[in-house]
Amino acid sequence: MRKPLVAAVFALALAGAGAAPAVAAGAPAADPADRATQPSQAAPASVGKVAVADKDTITSTVNDLVTSATATVGRITQPSAQAVNFAGTVSLSNCSGSVVRMPASADNDPALVMTNGHCLESGFPAAGQVIVDQASSRTFGLLNSAGTRVATLRASKLSYGTMTDTDVALYQLTSTYAQIKSSYGIDALTLNDTHPTAGTAISVVSGYWKRIYSCNVDGFAYRLKEGDWTWKDSVRYTSACNTIGGTSGSPVVDDATGKVVAVNNTGNEDGERCTVNNPCEVDASGNVTVRQGINYAQETYQIPACFGVGNKLDLSRSGCVLPKP
């Protein structure tokens, strides 16, 4: 699971790097309301790997900074069909996310924020656990196109959260899409309702790090297994999307359409087989493949069928295949 890196290590890396690129900012300060509700399961998220800031760790982090700068220059000199930026993304206390709408959502519907199920303030849901309509007052930092925080949005409830079959959480906000647009000039990102396609140029947009990763959909994992959890039909990135801790919950945007096709959630860090932070692919015949350094996302095209009028969750709707409680 792609949880945050330890901020102290990042700061040390910046000090060692000297004039490091400014495009990969350090971890943002958490909102006080969120700071009190950090997930108790934060430790499995590579904490052991970054607790000691050795030479290799610092070198790796600096390399990430250089990669980010290179990607940013590439975006300026070779624009994609759709200019992907940070508008509508959010920073959480422990992850990334985005304000999203369904294709049929109305402007006066309560807005939704999407992130990962493993980013819940209550901690990781157990395998098989599905949480619906649970009260929440969690806050989110809304970013504009430049990645500047312009507002704090607040949830009224967690509409849906799970790590079963997929890894997603959807919070309902106290604000409508129209209110967010009127106050801050920012539109929500729209969830695509069709299956993503291999080869598609994509951007993983992290509100936590204010960083955009660019790559392509490499293919799909029939099953992706990590620790106690198994996810179905996961998106596999090409190696250029070398996402890090804190990018969990980032929207995966189709560069050509600007629509969200997946939610970023994990990657194999150490080459281990099916352990936490080291997911493995399992095909229909049960064969296991380990791809060290490769990262993954969970598809979101199946989500719109589960939300009706007023952005109300209805898991009994025709076509809704999300796991039920």
Secondary structure by P-SEA (a helix, b strand, c coil): ccccccaaaaaaaaaaaccccccccccccccaaaaaccccccccccccccccccaaaaaaaaaaaaaaaaaaaaaaacccccccccccccccccbbbbbccccccccccbbbbbbbccccccccccccccccccccbbbbbbbcccccccbbbbbccccccccccccbbbbbccccaaaaaaaccbbbbbbbccccccccbbbbccccccbbbbbcccccccbbbcccccccbbbbbccccccccccccccccccccccccbbbbccccccccccccbbbbbcccbbbbbbcccccccccccccccccccccccccccccccccc
